[in-house]
Amino acid sequence: MQSERVEIALVLDGSLFKGLVTDHQIGYGVVASRKDPTKVGVSEFITEEIVTVSPKTNIHEAVRIMGIHRHRKLPVLEGEKPVGIISTAEIAEHALACNSCMQNIFGELEKTEKR
């Protein structure tokens, strides 16, 4: 994860999505606990019940899901096969060029803050 400069890694069984592991899970679960990372398996930290979206999910819905679940990244699955990860940074980059997107995003953020 460090060499690829990523904060999240999808865990696969063959080509099927099984869950994910984050840099925070590794930091707290391995480094902070002073465990030997060469002896700790990903299975100790995998998060299996993950909120995901499909490639057909529109940006507005992805933002709504991120807000509800307080996630910065969502795996994108086609069936059980991962096809990517969408992030708040990518959505923000898109929104900068799309005025109606910005309005929708701010509307969703306001709803989330009121909860």
Helices and strands as residue ranges (DSSP letters): E 8-13, E 16-22, H 23-26, I 27-31, G 42-44, H 59-69, E 73-78, E 81-87, H 88-96, H 99-114
